[in-house]
Amino acid sequence: MINRAGNKEKAKRVLNENGNLSGMVGMEILYRVIAAITSVLLGAMIAGGIGVVSAVVSAPFKLFGLAGIIIAYVLITPIATLVGAIAGGAVAGPFEVARYRYYLSLRKNGIRPKVTCIFDAFDFFMQFALVTGVRMLTIMWIPVLIQFATLLLAAVVAAASRSYLAAMLLVMIGMIAALVVAAYRSYQFWPMALVQADHPQLNAEQVMERCKAMTEGRKFDLFVFDLSYLGWNILSLLTGGILSVLYVAPYKMMATAFVYEEMKGRPVMVDDIKPSTDGNGMTIAVDPKKLMGIGSTGGKKPTSHIPAASRAAGAALEGVAGMYAGSSYPLEPNQPVILGRDPAYAKIVFSQGAQKISRRHCEVMFNSQVQKYRVTDFSSNGTYVNGSRLPANSPVLLTRGTELALGDNNNIIRLS
């Protein structure tokens, strides 16, 4: 159960501290201006493109009279809906991510970021747009399929029985079913922009998996949370949206940041966005499942390629917090493994956004003779155990269960 009242109360306190509300209002105004401009431009482009395609596709069907026009409508409407949703989400998504980064950063640091941080979205537009586009496709393809099936069935019923009332009833049922499925899928991926804002290095698959795990058993709670702002939204409409900009949107966005933190079960991290070394201006999207040995095995730890000695010893690195939280990497005894940001050195690779982690941060090896881990720190920012920094370039033996904080507490690995 999400602590809806508690999170909203904390959001109110943040609004009233240090003039935070004025900064939030600035962010909301800037966000709406950008959203309006992109919506107009995108709407014109989509409408023009769909108009041309519709004219080309429907032309042959018009030869068959009314029946042909209906068939063309049945074919074009779902496709136009899907394309519009994906394109709209892809273009607006990066700015939504940048908007959430503002509120998450305020929650983490307690200091107002500059509202111009929303323009960070331009630097990584394609990456954020791709993830958001995949999200919209995942949410909408089933509702669109339902829409297509019901429109087709309604057209057949109308043609066969001449009962247009029955056809309209079928269309209404299909629309309701599509809306229900779309709502369910939307709440399944409810924190997607927040996850992207928190961890911009993740790719679409990783973001969606985190969303599914976080919303499991909480979709109705999230619906009730959104519903709790119904009165405020009505008042915002009555004021032409002015109240939304001046208070309601900042209030809800800040409360959403607290809800997200509660769903994560730990404080927000807000990784820095940094260009990757490949020079294309995009962060590296690292797949933790592949690097941590989870991929084609359906989420289970692979054992086929691990020596029997390793399986018996049970040596592994487990992610406690950060990029690899919840993942596990089995170790082969007496074989060192490097952790760091540079894939040329490291076998367990962290994103370029993890600034506190060095390119070649530390080396971990399980010593089968003494049944302990040998850890050697090579980093600039240190490797910590219980708040104490390990000596640089000096191997240290550590027991099972020890947790290593790499650079800071944002990324923690357990020696299991």
C-alpha positions as CSV (number, residue, x, y, z in Angstrom):
1,M,0.0,0.0,0.0
2,I,1.5,3.3,-1.1
3,N,1.5,6.0,1.7
4,R,-0.5,8.4,-0.4
5,A,-1.3,10.9,2.3
6,G,2.3,10.9,3.7
7,N,3.9,11.5,0.4
8,K,1.6,14.3,-0.5
9,E,2.3,16.0,2.9
10,K,6.0,15.7,2.3
11,A,5.5,17.3,-1.1
12,K,3.7,20.2,0.4
13,R,6.6,20.8,2.8
14,V,9.1,20.9,0.0
15,L,6.9,23.3,-1.9
16,N,7.0,25.7,1.0
17,E,10.7,25.5,1.7
18,N,13.4,27.9,0.3
19,G,11.2,29.4,-2.4
20,N,11.0,26.0,-4.1
21,L,7.6,26.7,-5.5
22,S,8.8,29.6,-7.6
23,G,11.4,27.4,-9.3
24,M,8.8,24.7,-9.9
25,V,6.5,27.2,-11.5
26,G,9.3,28.2,-13.8
27,M,9.9,24.6,-14.8
28,E,6.2,24.0,-15.5
29,I,6.0,27.2,-17.6
30,L,9.0,26.2,-19.6
31,Y,7.9,22.6,-20.0
32,R,4.5,23.7,-21.3
33,V,5.9,26.1,-23.8
34,I,8.2,23.4,-25.2
35,A,5.4,20.8,-25.1
36,A,3.1,23.2,-26.9
37,I,5.6,23.9,-29.7
38,T,6.6,20.3,-30.2
39,S,2.9,19.2,-30.1
40,V,1.9,21.7,-32.8
41,L,4.9,20.8,-35.0
42,L,4.5,17.1,-34.5
43,G,0.7,17.2,-34.9
44,A,1.0,18.9,-38.2
45,M,3.6,16.4,-39.4
46,I,1.6,13.4,-38.3
47,A,-1.6,14.8,-39.7
48,G,0.0,15.5,-43.0
49,G,1.7,12.1,-43.2
50,I,-1.4,10.2,-42.2
51,G,-3.5,12.2,-44.6
52,V,-1.2,11.3,-47.5
53,V,-1.1,7.6,-46.5
54,S,-4.8,7.5,-46.0
55,A,-5.5,9.0,-49.4
56,V,-3.2,6.5,-51.1
57,V,-4.5,3.5,-49.2
58,S,-8.2,4.4,-49.4
59,A,-8.1,5.3,-53.1
60,P,-8.5,1.7,-54.4
61,F,-11.2,1.0,-51.8
62,K,-13.4,3.9,-52.8
63,L,-14.0,2.2,-56.1
64,F,-16.2,-0.2,-54.1
65,G,-18.4,2.5,-52.8
66,L,-19.5,2.8,-49.2
67,A,-18.3,-0.7,-48.3
68,G,-14.8,0.2,-49.6
69,I,-14.8,3.4,-47.6
70,I,-15.7,1.5,-44.4
71,I,-12.9,-1.0,-45.1
72,A,-10.4,1.7,-45.6
73,Y,-11.5,3.4,-42.4
74,V,-11.1,0.1,-40.5
75,L,-7.6,-0.4,-41.8
76,I,-6.3,3.2,-41.4
77,T,-7.8,4.2,-38.0
78,P,-5.9,1.7,-35.8
79,I,-2.6,2.3,-37.7
80,A,-3.0,6.1,-37.4
81,T,-3.7,5.7,-33.6
82,L,-0.6,3.6,-33.1
83,V,1.7,5.8,-35.1
84,G,0.4,8.9,-33.5
85,A,0.8,7.5,-30.0
86,I,4.4,6.3,-30.6
87,A,5.5,9.4,-32.4
88,G,3.9,11.7,-29.8
89,G,5.4,9.8,-26.9
90,A,8.9,9.7,-28.6
91,V,8.9,13.4,-29.1
92,A,7.4,14.5,-25.8
93,G,9.2,11.8,-23.8
94,P,12.7,13.4,-23.5
95,F,11.2,16.6,-22.1
96,E,9.1,14.6,-19.6
97,V,12.2,12.8,-18.5
98,A,14.1,16.1,-18.1
99,R,11.1,17.5,-16.1
100,Y,11.2,14.6,-13.7
101,R,15.0,15.0,-13.3
102,Y,14.3,18.4,-11.9
103,Y,12.0,17.1,-9.2
104,L,14.1,14.1,-8.4
105,S,17.2,16.2,-8.1
106,L,15.3,18.6,-5.8
107,R,14.2,15.6,-3.7
108,K,17.7,14.2,-3.5
109,N,19.8,17.3,-3.0
110,G,17.3,19.7,-1.4
111,I,18.6,22.4,-3.7
112,R,16.7,23.8,-6.6
113,P,18.3,22.9,-10.0
114,K,18.2,25.4,-12.8
115,V,15.0,25.2,-14.8
116,T,17.2,25.2,-17.9
117,C,18.1,21.7,-17.1
118,I,15.1,20.7,-19.2
119,F,17.2,21.4,-22.3
120,D,19.5,18.5,-21.3
121,A,16.9,16.5,-23.2
122,F,18.2,17.8,-26.5
123,D,21.7,16.3,-25.8
124,F,20.2,12.8,-25.4
125,F,17.1,13.2,-27.4
126,M,17.3,10.1,-29.5
127,Q,18.1,7.8,-26.5
128,F,15.2,9.1,-24.4
129,A,12.9,9.2,-27.4
130,L,13.7,5.6,-28.3
131,V,12.8,4.3,-24.8
132,T,9.6,6.4,-24.7
133,G,8.6,5.2,-28.2
134,V,9.1,1.6,-27.1
135,R,7.0,2.3,-24.1
136,M,4.1,3.7,-26.1
137,L,4.3,0.7,-28.6
138,T,4.2,-1.7,-25.7
139,I,1.2,0.1,-24.1
140,M,-0.8,0.6,-27.3
141,W,-0.4,-2.4,-29.6
142,I,-2.9,-4.6,-27.8
143,P,-5.6,-1.8,-27.5
144,V,-5.0,-1.0,-31.2
145,L,-5.4,-4.6,-32.1
146,I,-8.7,-4.7,-30.1
147,Q,-9.8,-1.6,-31.9
148,F,-9.0,-3.1,-35.3
149,A,-10.8,-6.3,-34.5
150,T,-14.0,-4.6,-33.2
151,L,-14.1,-2.2,-36.2
152,L,-13.7,-5.1,-38.6
153,L,-16.4,-7.1,-36.8
154,A,-18.7,-4.1,-36.7
155,A,-18.3,-3.5,-40.4
156,V,-19.1,-7.2,-41.1
157,V,-22.2,-7.1,-38.9
158,A,-23.4,-3.8,-40.5
159,A,-22.9,-5.2,-44.0
160,A,-24.5,-8.6,-43.2
161,S,-27.5,-7.6,-41.1
162,R,-27.9,-3.9,-41.9
163,S,-28.1,-3.4,-38.2
164,Y,-26.1,-0.3,-37.6
165,L,-27.2,-0.2,-33.9
166,A,-25.5,-3.5,-33.3
167,A,-22.4,-2.3,-35.1
168,M,-22.2,0.8,-33.0
169,L,-22.6,-1.3,-29.9
170,L,-19.7,-3.5,-30.9
171,V,-17.6,-0.4,-31.5
172,M,-18.4,1.0,-28.1
173,I,-17.6,-2.4,-26.4
174,G,-14.3,-2.5,-28.3
175,M,-13.4,1.1,-27.3
176,I,-14.1,0.3,-23.6
177,A,-12.0,-2.9,-23.7
178,A,-9.2,-1.0,-25.4
179,L,-9.3,1.8,-22.8
180,V,-9.2,-0.8,-20.0
181,V,-6.2,-2.6,-21.4
182,A,-4.4,0.7,-22.2
183,A,-5.0,1.9,-18.6
184,Y,-3.7,-1.3,-17.2
185,R,-0.6,-1.2,-19.3
186,S,-0.1,2.5,-18.6
187,Y,0.0,1.9,-14.8
188,Q,2.2,-1.1,-15.4
189,F,4.8,1.3,-16.8
190,W,3.7,4.3,-14.6
191,P,7.2,5.2,-13.3
192,M,8.9,4.8,-16.7
193,A,9.9,8.5,-17.1
194,L,11.0,8.5,-13.5
195,V,13.2,5.5,-14.0
196,Q,14.7,7.1,-17.1
197,A,15.2,10.4,-15.1
198,D,16.9,8.5,-12.2
199,H,19.0,6.2,-14.4
200,P,19.4,7.6,-17.9
201,Q,22.0,5.0,-18.8
202,L,19.4,2.2,-18.9
203,N,17.9,0.9,-22.2
204,A,14.2,0.3,-23.0
205,E,14.2,-3.3,-21.9
206,Q,15.9,-2.5,-18.6
207,V,13.6,0.4,-17.9
208,M,10.4,-1.6,-18.6
209,E,11.6,-4.5,-16.4
210,R,12.2,-2.2,-13.5
211,C,8.8,-0.6,-14.0
212,K,7.1,-4.0,-14.0
213,A,8.8,-5.0,-10.8
214,M,8.0,-1.7,-9.0
215,T,4.3,-1.7,-10.0
216,E,3.6,-5.3,-9.2
217,G,0.6,-5.3,-6.9
218,R,0.5,-1.5,-6.8
219,K,-1.3,-0.5,-10.0
220,F,-4.6,0.2,-8.2
221,D,-2.8,2.2,-5.5
222,L,-1.2,4.3,-8.3
223,F,-4.6,4.8,-9.9
224,V,-6.0,6.0,-6.6
225,F,-3.1,8.3,-6.2
226,D,-3.8,9.9,-9.6
227,L,-7.5,10.0,-8.8
228,S,-6.8,11.9,-5.5
229,Y,-6.0,14.9,-7.7
230,L,-9.3,14.9,-9.5
231,G,-10.6,17.8,-7.5
232,W,-7.5,19.8,-8.1
233,N,-7.6,19.0,-11.9
234,I,-11.2,20.2,-12.1
235,L,-10.2,23.5,-10.4
236,S,-7.3,23.8,-12.8
237,L,-9.7,23.4,-15.8
238,L,-12.0,26.1,-14.3
239,T,-9.0,28.5,-14.1
240,G,-7.9,27.8,-17.7
241,G,-4.9,25.8,-16.5
242,I,-3.4,28.7,-14.5
243,L,-3.9,26.9,-11.1
244,S,-2.2,23.9,-12.6
245,V,1.0,25.8,-13.4
246,L,1.1,27.8,-10.2
247,Y,0.4,25.0,-7.8
248,V,-1.2,21.7,-8.8
249,A,1.4,20.4,-11.2
250,P,4.4,21.2,-8.9
251,Y,2.4,19.7,-6.0
252,K,1.7,16.5,-7.9
253,M,5.1,16.2,-9.5
254,M,6.8,16.5,-6.1
255,A,4.5,14.0,-4.5
256,T,5.1,11.7,-7.5
257,A,8.9,11.9,-6.8
258,F,8.2,10.8,-3.2
259,V,5.9,7.9,-4.4
260,Y,8.6,6.8,-6.7
261,E,11.2,6.8,-3.9
262,E,8.8,4.7,-1.8
263,M,8.3,2.2,-4.6
264,K,12.1,1.9,-5.0
265,G,12.5,1.2,-1.4
266,R,15.6,3.4,-1.1
267,P,16.5,7.0,-1.7
268,V,16.6,8.3,-5.3
269,M,20.0,8.4,-7.0
270,V,19.7,10.5,-10.1
271,D,22.7,9.4,-12.1
272,D,24.6,12.1,-14.0
273,I,24.1,12.2,-17.7
274,K,27.5,12.1,-19.4
275,P,28.4,11.4,-23.1
276,S,29.8,8.1,-23.8
277,T,33.4,7.6,-25.1
278,D,32.1,6.6,-28.5
279,G,31.6,10.2,-29.3
280,N,28.0,10.0,-30.5
281,G,26.6,12.1,-27.7
282,M,24.6,9.2,-26.2
283,T,25.1,7.4,-22.9
284,I,26.0,3.8,-23.1
285,A,23.0,1.6,-22.4
286,V,24.6,-1.4,-20.6
287,D,22.5,-4.5,-20.2
288,P,23.0,-5.7,-16.5
289,K,21.3,-9.1,-17.3
290,K,24.0,-10.0,-19.8
291,L,26.9,-8.6,-17.8
292,M,25.6,-10.2,-14.6
293,G,24.9,-13.5,-16.1
294,I,21.1,-13.5,-16.3
295,G,20.2,-13.4,-20.1
296,S,18.8,-16.4,-21.9
297,T,18.2,-18.4,-18.7
298,G,15.0,-16.6,-18.0
299,G,16.3,-14.7,-15.0
300,K,17.9,-17.8,-13.3
301,K,21.6,-17.9,-12.5
302,P,23.3,-19.8,-15.3
303,T,25.3,-22.8,-14.3
304,S,26.2,-24.7,-17.5
305,H,29.3,-22.6,-18.2
306,I,30.4,-22.4,-14.6
307,P,33.0,-24.9,-13.3
308,A,31.8,-27.4,-10.7
309,A,34.2,-26.0,-8.2
310,S,32.6,-22.6,-8.5
311,R,29.1,-24.0,-8.1
312,A,30.2,-25.8,-5.0
313,A,31.8,-22.7,-3.5
314,G,28.8,-20.6,-4.4
315,A,31.1,-17.6,-5.0
316,A,29.2,-14.7,-6.5
317,L,28.9,-10.9,-6.6
318,E,25.4,-9.6,-5.8
319,G,24.1,-6.2,-6.6
320,V,22.6,-4.5,-3.5
321,A,22.1,-0.9,-4.7
322,G,22.6,0.9,-8.0
323,M,22.8,-0.2,-11.5
324,Y,23.1,-4.0,-10.7
325,A,20.6,-4.1,-7.8
326,G,19.0,-7.5,-7.7
327,S,21.5,-9.1,-10.1
328,S,24.1,-11.8,-9.5
329,Y,27.4,-12.7,-11.1
330,P,28.9,-16.1,-10.4
331,L,32.7,-16.1,-9.9
332,E,35.1,-18.8,-10.9
333,P,37.5,-19.5,-8.0
334,N,40.9,-17.9,-8.2
335,Q,40.0,-16.0,-11.4
336,P,40.0,-12.2,-10.8
337,V,37.2,-10.0,-12.2
338,I,37.6,-6.2,-12.8
339,L,34.7,-3.8,-12.0
340,G,34.7,-0.4,-13.6
341,R,33.4,1.9,-16.4
342,D,35.8,0.9,-19.2
343,P,34.7,-2.3,-21.0
344,A,38.3,-2.6,-22.2
345,Y,39.3,-3.5,-18.7
346,A,36.2,-4.4,-16.8
347,K,34.1,-7.5,-17.0
348,I,31.3,-6.0,-14.9
349,V,30.8,-2.6,-16.6
350,F,29.1,0.4,-15.1
351,S,27.6,3.2,-17.1
352,Q,29.5,6.4,-18.0
353,G,27.0,8.2,-15.8
354,A,28.5,6.6,-12.7
355,Q,31.2,9.2,-12.2
356,K,32.3,8.0,-8.8
357,I,33.3,4.7,-10.3
358,S,36.7,4.7,-12.1
359,R,37.3,3.1,-15.5
360,R,39.3,0.4,-13.7
361,H,37.8,0.6,-10.3
362,C,38.6,-2.6,-8.4
363,E,39.4,-6.3,-8.8
364,V,37.6,-9.1,-6.9
365,M,38.8,-12.7,-6.7
366,F,37.4,-15.6,-4.7
367,N,40.3,-17.5,-3.0
368,S,39.2,-21.1,-2.8
369,Q,42.0,-22.1,-0.4
370,V,41.1,-19.6,2.4
371,Q,37.4,-19.3,1.3
372,K,37.6,-15.5,1.3
373,Y,37.5,-12.7,-1.3
374,R,40.6,-10.8,-2.3
375,V,39.7,-7.2,-3.2
376,T,42.1,-4.7,-4.7
377,D,41.1,-1.1,-5.1
378,F,42.6,0.8,-8.1
379,S,40.1,3.8,-8.1
380,S,40.3,7.5,-7.5
381,N,37.2,7.7,-5.3
382,G,37.8,4.6,-3.3
383,T,36.1,1.3,-2.5
384,Y,34.5,1.3,1.0
385,V,33.6,-1.3,3.5
386,N,31.3,-0.1,6.3
387,G,32.4,3.5,5.6
388,S,36.1,2.7,5.7
389,R,38.1,3.1,2.5
390,L,40.2,0.1,1.4
391,P,44.0,0.8,0.9
392,A,44.8,1.7,-2.7
393,N,46.6,-1.0,-4.8
394,S,46.8,-3.3,-1.8
395,P,45.0,-6.7,-1.9
396,V,42.7,-7.2,1.1
397,L,41.0,-10.4,2.2
398,L,37.3,-10.0,3.0
399,T,34.7,-12.5,4.3
400,R,31.5,-13.6,2.7
401,G,28.6,-11.1,3.2
402,T,30.9,-8.1,3.0
403,E,29.4,-5.2,1.1
404,L,31.5,-3.0,-1.1
405,A,30.5,0.6,-1.9
406,L,32.1,1.7,-5.1
407,G,33.0,5.4,-5.0
408,D,29.9,6.2,-3.0
409,N,26.7,4.5,-1.7
410,N,24.9,4.7,-5.1
411,N,26.5,1.4,-6.2
412,I,26.9,-1.4,-3.7
413,I,28.1,-5.0,-4.3
414,R,27.9,-7.9,-1.9
415,L,30.5,-10.6,-1.7
416,S,28.2,-13.7,-1.3
